[in-house]
Amino acid sequence: MIFAPQSDTLRAIMMMILSMAAFAATDMFVKLAALTLPPSEVMFFMGIGGTVLFGLLTKASGTPVLSRRILHPAILSRGVAEIVAACGFLMALTILPFSTASSILQVTPLLVTLGAALFLRESVSWRRWSAIFVGMSGVLIILNPFAETTEAHPALFSTGSLLAIIGVFGLAGRDLSTRFIPKDVPNLQASTWGFFTVAIAGVILSLFGAPWQIPDLLTAGYICGLIVFSGIGYFAITSAMRIGDISAVAPFRYSRIIFAFTLSVIVFDEVLTLQTLFGAAVIVAAGLYVWLRERRLARAIPPQTVAA
């Protein structure tokens, strides 16, 4: 079985929360930029910007951007998953209300935990399973698949929702592939090529969408914002998934919904219903339970240490 030290897991949890805040801001800038630009162009700018940013950081750290290590199967499979995630979720983000797209995204931890149990043989206690399923019930409360379909609450299997679900599978595949990347591959190098695949996804989508155009000054500012915040989020989540126990770290993806709901109200003037707030509270409660349990385990003194 594969286990991470408790201290590493707690550090990974903090990195996961940071990445969720950064990705929520990235989603906001993506949606704002997509008001005037085709989604494929927004995706391409994000990918190229991140590639240049992390490529420079990789070079500055003394690590070559190009090496045979990037042909490792885990990095290649991660790139494929990244393309699926970008094409699915970022397209859905331009169609669905901001809060709805962010809610669907919360199914990712369950898929990652299932993958960790199946492919990484991680030990998942019944307490973790319970917390994750409780969190998933909160997502269902928010989506409310039995409610009448409206613009604010699209059908569970609408085009936007299905695109979001496809994107979620891509995100789960990306996180699981990250775990298989060799330890001698620096995070900066892995992030550089991860962003490059996002640029590839943008080019692929351009073949089926509207023609690209030159962004105005305000839209260019949105693009700069999404590049900076996606860079922060990408590096943080890559670090989190490589140093921590996936089944312990994954539930903290739920923190993203808090940042997303805040931005949906402040930036997009969306109205959060009592149902939405209650579902979010259930998700947060499940995530906090797992975090408190991990912290308690980290503070426990191993018997062998006491004996020494």
N, C-alpha and C positions, 0 to 999 in steps of 0.2 A: 504494500500500500504506500501511497505518496502522502506525506504529511509535511507541513511547513511549520517552523517554530512559531510559538504563540506571539512573540515580539514581532516577527515578520508579518504575521497575519494582521495584527493591529495597525502596523504601518501601512499595509496594503489597504486596509479599510479607510484610513485617512486619505490615501491617494485616490481611492474610488470616489469618495465624497467630493473631493476637489475636481475630479474629472467630470462628475455629473453636473456640478455648477457651471463648469466651463462649456460643456456640451449643450446645456439648456440655453446659454447665451449664444452659442453657435447656431442652434436651431432658430432662435429669434432673428439673428442677422440673415440666415438663409431665407426665411419667410419674407422678411422685409425686402431683400434684394430681388427675390423672385416676383415681386409686384411689378417690376419693370423689365426684368431680364428673363430669358428662358431658363428653366431649372437646370438644364444640361450645362449652360454657360456658367451658372453660379457654382455648380459642382466642379467644373473644370478649373475655375479660378481658385476655389478652395484647395483642390488637389495640387495645382502648380505652386500656389503660395506656400502650402505646407511642405512641399518637396524642397523648394528653395530654402525655406527657413531651417528645416531640419538637416538639409544637406550641408548648409554652412556650419551649423552647430556640430555636425558629425566631423566635418573637416577640421574645425577648430579644436576638437577633442583629440585629434591625432589619429582618428579612425578613418580608413578609406571608405568612401561612399560606395564604390564598386569593389566587390570581392566575390570569391566563389561561394562564400557563406550564404549569400542572398538566394542561391539556387537550392537551398535546403528545402525538402518537401513541405515542412511546416510553414516556411515563409511563403512559398508558392500557394499553398492551400489557403493561407491567411489572406493573400492578395485576392484570390477568387471570392472568398467570403466577403471581403471588403467591398468588392464590386457589387455583389448581390445586395449587401446592406445599403450601400449608397443609392443604387438605382431604386430600391424598394422604399426605404424610409424617407429619404430626402424628397422623392417625388410625392409621397403621401403627405409630407409636411406642407407642400404647396397647395394641396387639395383640401385637406381636413382642417377644422379649427385647431388652433395651437394646443389647447388643453386636451382635446380628443386624441390627437396624434401622440402626444406625450403619454397619455394613459395607456394606449395600446402598447407602447414601448415597454411598459412595465412587465410584460410577460417574459422578457429576456432572462431574468434570474432563474425562473423555473426551468427553462430550456438549458441554461448553462449548468445548473445543478444536475439535471438528468444526464447531460453529456459527461459531466465530471464523474458521476457514479458509473456510467457505462464504459467510458473510454479511459479514464484516469484511475479508476478503481479507488476513488476517494471514499472515506468512511463518512456517511451522512447519518447523523443520529436522528431519532424520531423527533427530538425537539426542533432541529433545524427544518426537517420536513414539515412539521406542524406550522412553524413560523412562516415558511414560504407559501404554504397553501392558504394560510390566513391572509397573507399579503395578496395572493391571487384573488381571493374572494373580494378584497377591497377593489381590485381592478374591475371585476365583474359588476360591482355595485356602481362604479363610475360609468362604465359602458352601458349598463342596463339594456341588454340585448332584446328585452321584451317590450321596451317602450316604443311609442310611436316615432317613426322616422321624421326628423326635422333637419334643418340646415345645421343647427348647433349639435344635434345628436344623430349622425348618419347611421344607416343600417349597419348591423354587425358585419355583413358580407358585401358592403358597397365597394366600389373600385378603390377608393382611398383606403378603406380599412384593410382590404386584401393586400394592397401594396405595402401598407405598414407591417402586416404580418410577415410578408416575404422579407422585408427589411430586418425584422426581428430575428428570423432564422439566420440571416446573414450575419448579424451582430453576434449571435450565440456561437456560430461557427468561427468567427474571427477570434473571439475570446478563448475558445477551446484550442484553436490552432496556435495561439500565442503561447500557451502552456508548453507546447512541444518544441518551441524554438530553443536551440542550444544556448546554454548559459554564456558561452563565449561570444555570442552575437549581441553587441551593445544595443540598449533601448533606442538610442538616437538613430542608429542605422536601420533598425526594424521600423521605426516610425517614418523615416524618410521614404522607404519603399511602400509603406502603407498608404501614405499620401499620394504617391505616384499612381497607385491603383485607383484612387478616387478620381484623379485626372483622366485616367483611361475610361472610367465609368461615364464621366461627362462627355467624352468624345463619342462613346457608344450611343448614349441617349440623344446626342445631337443629330444622329442619322434619322431619328423618328420625330423630332420636334421642330419648333419654330427656328428660323435662322437667327444667328447671334447678332448682337449689336453693341455699339460702344456705350458703356455705362455713363450716366451723368455723375456729377460730383458727389451727390448724396449717396447714390448707389455704390460708387467707388468706396465711400467711407464704410458702408455696410460690408462690402467685400473684405476690406482691411480688418474690420472687426471679427468677421467669421474666421479669417485666417489665423489671427492671433489667438482667439479663444479655442478654436479647434486644435491648434498646436498644443496649447496647455492641456486640454482634455485628453488628447491623443497620447501625449507622453505620460500623463498621470495614470491613465487606464492600462497602458502597456506595462508600466511598472507594477501596478496593483495585481495584474493577472499573472505576473511572473514570480512574485515573491510570496504570495499568500495562498492559503487554502481556498480554492475556488468556491466550494460550497459554503464557506463562511463569508467570503468577500462579496459574492454575487448578490445577496439580498440588499446590499447597500446601493445598488442601482436604483432602489426605490426612492432614494433621496432626491433623485432628479425631478420627481413629480412636484416636489415642494418648490423648487426653483422655477419649474415650468409654469406652475399655476400662478406664481407671483408675477411672472413676466406676462402671462396671458391677460391678467387683469390690468396691469399697469400700462403695458405697451399696446395690446390689441383690444382693450375694452371689453373683454369677454366676461360674462356673468357666470360665476360659479354657484351652482345650486347647492342646497343642503345635502342632497344625495352625493354630489361630487365631493364636497368637503368631508362627509362621513366616510366615503370610500378611501379618501386620501389619509384620513386619521387611522383607519384600519391598517393601511400599508405601512405608515410610519411606525405604528405600534409594533408590528411584526419585525421591522428592521431594527428598532431599538432593543427589542428583546434579544435578538441574536448578538448585537453589539455588546450588550451588558454581560451576556454569558461569556463571550470571547474575552472580555476584559477581566472577568472573574477568573477564568482559566489561566490567563497570562500572569495574574498576580499570585497564583498558587505556587508554592515552592515545591519543586520536584523532590520525591523521597530520596533520590540518590544525592541531591545537593545537601540535604539535611544530614545524611550519613557522613558525607565528606567533612 
